[in-house]
Structure formats: structure tokens, C-alpha cells
Amino acid sequence: MKKPKKVTVLGAGIVGVATAYFLARQDCQVTLIDQNPEAGLETSFANGGLITPSMSDPWASPEIPRFILKWMGREDSPFLVRPSALPGLLTWGVKFLRQCSRNSWIRNTQTIFRLCSYSKESLNKVVAETGIDYDANLRGTLHLFRDQGSIDETTRVAETLSEMGMSYNTLDFKGCLDLEPTLASQKDSILGGIHYPEDESGDAHLFSQQLAKYCASIGVEVRYGETIRTLEVKNKQLAAVITDKDRIESDSCVVALGTGSSALLRPFGIRLPIYPVKGYSVTFPVGAWNGAPQVPFADTGRHIGCVRMGSRVRVAGTAEFAGYDKSINPHRIDNLKKYFFELFPDYPDKTAAKAWTGLRPMTPDGIPYLGDTPISGLYLNTGHGHLGWTMSCGSARLIAKIVTGQTTDIDLDAMSLVGR
């Protein structure tokens, strides 16, 4: 009988947990390690919750340099660059700007959309196999616009994605209101929107925790509260993972550490241009309030999303370039609260919001690193940026195939370390 392959997965966020699941399904002997006491406590904890192939367009676009300059230094800016972050941002920023041409935008959008679509299918596969409940919402996503600039941007993205196979419906304000009646307070400012019926949403943290428990039930060794120190490499071959508690011999290792991936791999000559872009959210309990929205929506001009998650409503958005600083900027939280109360002035408790911030692992082109490395047995599944929830199950399914020597279902050249 063939001995099962020993695979260690580093990181128990949504990407790492999904990776452990698909590897276990391939009959690997899997160990999942995270420094936190539970799964999904970093970027997966309170993100926007959207599972959106409709947001496959990368941040690096022809319009974004002008947009960033316009908002430079403003606390209410969707993109805020802290002066203290500039030294560490220089190399990444140059690579980002090189991706802002029209041709690069289209090429990168195609790659991201292919992965996002495959990933949504893979998520549905996991749910069918496990029966996990994660406050899923299958009503699609409504992208709102309030001005001509937002109309132009939203329409351009929709038409581009439509050519790739994405379905959408263009709505006037009445159509938006028919779809989501709680937008009535915005009748004087919303011009219309685009509805993507194939999008989904749900609680990434809840999904991570439920899937981690399921992984443990099918034989995955889940090790929380354990800090990864380094990798043991002999003759360019992975030998073991070294933590603060143990030496774990491994045939293979998948790095799914998000913003922590670069520091771990740098001593081995692997340099990943992954920058920690801070995002924020506020979550409101629904309680007895009967005015909560049902359809998730994204406000294009304001770069904010609003999602109903079971008994909660979450408002999330903004991007702050501040290095690895995880402190909460109260101005950013206040902006999200202001947005929520503008939409829902009848919400009964102005003090109920729970604030959160997390670091998105952003690559310059918006494409994650997925595949092998110059070190035999060492693999990457990291750098998913603001689409980690959307891309997680597809990335995990693909890396499990790579680790076990199978042919992948989609081409990964644009996602590989070697190809970039």
C-alpha cells in the first residue's frame, strides 16, 4: 500500500483551511499550523463577505493613478497612503504602476476572473460535500452608481466580464429599489446599478472555523497556537517545518500565510511582492430591526460594500497603505458608520457597531502566487488580496492537484512564481 504524502499547510485562514481540506481529499497526511488559537482570526475574520467574480478587475487600472492623487492625504479617501509607508511601498508601487495600462488590466482581469469563477464552483463543491453553514447569501451583488464616473467605470467592467462569460443586468433606480427596497433613503443620489445574479456572499470566518473542524474530523492534524519559525531545506529540497514547539518532517509544504509569506520565504531567496493593505469593516446586529437589507451591494464611487450575514449587517471597504500597522484608525471606522446610518437612518442603536481591521495580502497585478518554487516540495498559495474569500476554494483545489502531481483544471502560468 502506497504511503500517504505528508503535507504541512502554513496558515489557517480561509485559504489555508481550504487547502488542508482539498489535500486531505487527495488522501494526503495533512498538518495545518497557525499561531492563533482558532482558524480564520486574521484577514478572514471580518472581511466584506463577498464572493464576487464580478470584482475580478484588479486595482491596477488606467484610472487608478489619477484617482490616488486626487484623494491623497484625505482621511475619507477610499485609498489612503501614509507617508510612513512610502519607503516600504516603493518597489511594490513601481510594479503596481506598470500594471496600470489598458492591456495589462484586461490580461489580469481575464486571469483573475478565470480563477474566481473556478473558485465559486469549488466552494459550492465543498458545501455540497460537507454541509457547512456559513450564513450564505445567494442573491448576487448589486453594484450601485451615483455619478457619471461610476456609471462609466461599472459599465466598462461589466462589459469586459460579459465577454468572459459573466451575466449581469443593468438597472435604473426603480430596478435597484425593486431588488433591494431598503435603498429608498437614497432615491435622490443613486442613479442606477448593475446586478450580478451569479455572485454570492457569506461569513468567511464562520466558514473557516466550520471547515477546520470538518478537516479535523477527517484526519487533518490541526495545530493552533504554534508559531512558524523557519523551513528546513537540504539540497534545495524541503525537509521539515520548524515551529516554536516542534520539527515537523514533511514531503511538501504549502505556504498560505497571506502577508506573512514574504518574511518566511525571503531567507531562501524567494521574494514575493506582497504588500499588506489595510481594510476596515463595521458589523451591526440586526436584532428586532426590520429594515436590514437582503441583497449585498457595492457602492462603486465610494468603494464600500454592505452585506447581510444572517443576523448581522456588515459594511466594509477602504484601502490604507500603512505597512504592517494593525491599529484601527477611528476616522476610517467613522466613515463606514456614517455610510451605514446614511443608508439606514432608522437603525435603532447608534453604538452597536463592532469595528475591525485586517491586512489584505496584495500583489501589484492582483493575481495570487499559486504553484511551486525553486525549492522542491515547497509550494505557494498566497497573495489573494481583497479576493481571498472569492478565490480560496479554487486556489486550494488547484494547489492540491499540483502537490499530488495531477493536471490542473485551468492554466496557472500567470499565477506561478516562475512565470512572473
Backbone hydrogen bonds, N-H to C=O, Kabsch-Sander energy under -0.5 kcal/mol:
donor,donor_aa,acceptor,acceptor_aa,energy
7,V,5,K,-0.7
7,V,29,Q,-2.5
8,T,252,S,-2.2
9,V,31,T,-3.3
10,L,8,T,-0.5
10,L,254,V,-2.8
11,G,9,V,-0.7
11,G,33,I,-3.0
17,V,13,G,-2.7
18,A,14,I,-1.7
19,T,15,V,-1.9
20,A,16,G,-2.4
21,Y,17,V,-2.1
22,F,18,A,-2.3
23,L,19,T,-2.2
24,A,20,A,-2.3
25,R,21,Y,-2.0
26,Q,22,F,-0.7
26,Q,23,L,-0.8
27,D,24,A,-1.8
28,C,23,L,-2.0
29,Q,5,K,-3.1
30,V,28,C,-0.9
31,T,7,V,-2.3
32,L,221,E,-3.0
33,I,9,V,-2.5
34,D,223,R,-2.2
40,G,12,A,-2.6
45,F,42,E,-1.8
51,I,200,E,-3.0
52,T,50,L,-0.7
55,M,52,T,-1.8
56,S,53,P,-1.4
61,S,59,W,-1.0
64,I,61,S,-0.7
67,F,63,E,-1.9
68,I,64,I,-2.7
69,L,65,P,-2.0
70,K,66,R,-2.1
71,W,67,F,-1.5
72,M,68,I,-0.6
72,M,69,L,-0.7
74,R,71,W,-2.1
77,S,74,R,-1.7
80,L,319,A,-2.9
81,V,79,F,-0.5
82,R,80,L,-0.6
82,R,321,F,-2.6
85,A,82,R,-1.8
86,L,82,R,-0.6
86,L,83,P,-1.2
89,L,85,A,-1.1
89,L,86,L,-0.5
90,L,86,L,-1.0
90,L,87,P,-0.6
93,G,89,L,-3.5
94,V,90,L,-2.2
95,K,91,T,-1.8
96,F,92,W,-2.4
97,L,93,G,-2.6
98,R,94,V,-1.6
99,Q,95,K,-0.6
99,Q,96,F,-1.5
100,C,97,L,-1.5
105,W,101,S,-2.3
106,I,102,R,-2.2
107,R,103,N,-2.4
108,N,104,S,-2.9
109,T,105,W,-2.3
110,Q,106,I,-2.2
111,T,107,R,-1.7
112,I,108,N,-2.7
113,F,109,T,-2.9
114,R,110,Q,-2.0
115,L,111,T,-1.8
116,C,112,I,-3.0
117,S,113,F,-2.6
118,Y,114,R,-1.9
119,S,115,L,-2.4
120,K,116,C,-2.2
121,E,117,S,-1.7
122,S,118,Y,-1.9
123,L,119,S,-2.8
124,N,120,K,-2.1
125,K,121,E,-1.4
126,V,122,S,-2.2
127,V,123,L,-2.6
128,A,124,N,-2.0
129,E,125,K,-1.9
130,T,126,V,-2.3
131,G,127,V,-2.7
134,Y,132,I,-0.5
137,N,201,S,-2.5
140,G,199,D,-0.9
141,T,196,Y,-1.7
142,L,296,P,-2.4
143,H,141,T,-0.6
143,H,194,I,-3.4
144,L,142,L,-0.7
144,L,298,A,-2.7
145,F,192,G,-2.2
151,I,147,D,-2.2
152,D,148,Q,-2.7
153,E,149,G,-2.4
154,T,150,S,-2.9
155,T,151,I,-2.5
156,R,152,D,-2.2
157,V,153,E,-2.1
158,A,154,T,-2.4
159,E,155,T,-2.7
160,T,156,R,-2.0
161,L,157,V,-2.8
162,S,158,A,-2.2
163,E,159,E,-1.5
164,M,160,T,-0.6
164,M,161,L,-0.7
165,G,162,S,-1.2
166,M,161,L,-2.4
169,N,195,H,-2.1
171,L,193,G,-3.3
173,F,191,L,-0.8
176,C,172,D,-2.2
177,L,173,F,-2.7
178,D,174,K,-2.4
179,L,175,G,-1.7
180,E,176,C,-2.9
183,L,180,E,-1.8
184,A,181,P,-1.4
185,S,182,T,-0.6
186,Q,183,L,-2.4
187,K,184,A,-1.4
189,S,186,Q,-1.9
190,I,186,Q,-2.6
191,L,145,F,-2.2
191,L,189,S,-0.5
192,G,145,F,-1.3
193,G,171,L,-2.4
194,I,143,H,-2.4
195,H,169,N,-2.9
196,Y,141,T,-3.0
196,Y,194,I,-0.5
199,D,196,Y,-1.3
200,E,51,I,-2.4
201,S,137,N,-1.5
202,G,49,G,-2.4
203,D,134,Y,-2.7
204,A,202,G,-0.8
207,F,203,D,-2.4
208,S,204,A,-2.6
209,Q,205,H,-2.4
210,Q,206,L,-2.6
211,L,207,F,-2.8
212,A,208,S,-2.3
213,K,209,Q,-2.0
214,Y,210,Q,-2.0
215,C,211,L,-2.8
216,A,212,A,-2.2
217,S,213,K,-1.6
218,I,214,Y,-1.0
218,I,215,C,-0.9
219,G,216,A,-1.2
220,V,215,C,-2.5
221,E,30,V,-2.7
222,V,220,V,-0.8
223,R,32,L,-3.5
223,R,221,E,-0.6
224,Y,222,V,-0.6
225,G,36,N,-2.0
226,E,34,D,-1.9
229,R,227,T,-0.5
229,R,242,I,-2.6
230,T,242,I,-1.7
232,E,240,A,-3.2
233,V,231,L,-0.7
234,K,237,Q,-2.8
237,Q,234,K,-0.9
238,L,376,S,-2.9
239,A,232,E,-3.2
240,A,232,E,-1.5
241,V,248,I,-2.2
242,I,230,T,-2.6
243,T,241,V,-0.6
243,T,246,D,-2.9
244,D,227,T,-1.9
248,I,241,V,-3.0
248,I,246,D,-0.5
249,E,247,R,-0.7
250,S,239,A,-1.8
251,D,6,K,-1.8
252,S,6,K,-2.0
253,C,377,G,-2.6
254,V,8,T,-2.5
255,V,253,C,-0.5
255,V,379,Y,-2.8
256,A,10,L,-2.1
256,A,254,V,-0.8
260,G,257,L,-2.4
261,S,258,G,-1.7
264,L,260,G,-1.2
265,L,261,S,-1.8
266,R,262,S,-1.9
268,F,265,L,-1.7
269,G,266,R,-2.1
270,I,265,L,-1.6
271,R,269,G,-0.7
272,L,270,I,-0.6
274,I,272,L,-2.2
275,Y,273,P,-0.5
275,Y,362,M,-3.0
277,V,275,Y,-1.1
277,V,360,R,-2.6
278,K,276,P,-0.6
278,K,320,E,-2.7
279,G,358,G,-3.0
280,Y,317,G,-1.9
281,S,356,W,-2.2
282,V,315,V,-2.5
283,T,354,K,-1.8
284,F,313,V,-3.2
286,V,311,S,-3.0
287,G,311,S,-0.5
289,W,286,V,-2.1
297,F,306,C,-2.4
298,A,142,L,-2.6
299,D,304,I,-3.5
300,T,144,L,-2.0
300,T,298,A,-0.9
303,H,299,D,-1.7
304,I,299,D,-1.1
305,G,316,A,-3.2
306,C,297,F,-3.0
307,V,314,R,-2.8
309,M,307,V,-0.5
309,M,312,R,-3.0
312,R,309,M,-1.5
313,V,284,F,-2.5
314,R,307,V,-3.1
315,V,282,V,-2.8
316,A,305,G,-2.4
317,G,280,Y,-2.3
318,T,303,H,-1.2
319,A,78,P,-2.9
320,E,278,K,-2.3
321,F,80,L,-3.4
322,A,276,P,-0.6
322,A,320,E,-1.0
322,A,323,G,-0.5
325,D,322,A,-1.2
329,N,327,S,-0.5
332,R,329,N,-0.8
333,I,329,N,-1.6
334,D,330,P,-2.7
335,N,331,H,-1.8
336,L,332,R,-1.5
337,K,333,I,-2.5
338,K,334,D,-2.7
339,Y,335,N,-1.9
340,F,336,L,-2.2
341,F,337,K,-2.7
342,E,338,K,-1.7
343,L,339,Y,-1.9
344,F,340,F,-2.9
347,Y,344,F,-1.9
350,K,348,P,-0.6
352,A,349,D,-1.2
354,K,283,T,-2.0
355,A,353,A,-0.6
356,W,281,S,-2.1
358,G,279,G,-2.1
360,R,277,V,-3.1
360,R,358,G,-0.6
362,M,275,Y,-2.7
362,M,360,R,-1.4
366,G,363,T,-0.9
369,Y,382,T,-3.3
370,L,368,P,-0.7
370,L,415,M,-2.6
371,G,380,L,-2.1
373,T,375,I,-0.5
373,T,378,L,-1.0
376,S,236,K,-2.5
376,S,374,P,-0.6
378,L,375,I,-2.1
379,Y,253,C,-2.9
379,Y,377,G,-0.5
380,L,371,G,-3.4
381,N,255,V,-2.3
382,T,369,Y,-2.1
385,G,361,P,-2.2
387,L,384,H,-1.9
388,G,385,G,-0.8
391,M,387,L,-2.9
392,S,388,G,-1.3
395,S,391,M,-2.7
396,A,392,S,-2.3
397,R,393,C,-2.3
398,L,394,G,-2.2
399,I,395,S,-2.6
400,A,396,A,-2.0
401,K,397,R,-1.3
402,I,398,L,-2.1
403,V,399,I,-2.8
404,T,400,A,-1.6
405,G,402,I,-1.6
406,Q,401,K,-3.3
415,M,412,L,-1.5
416,S,412,L,-0.9
416,S,413,D,-0.8
417,L,372,D,-0.6
420,R,417,L,-0.8
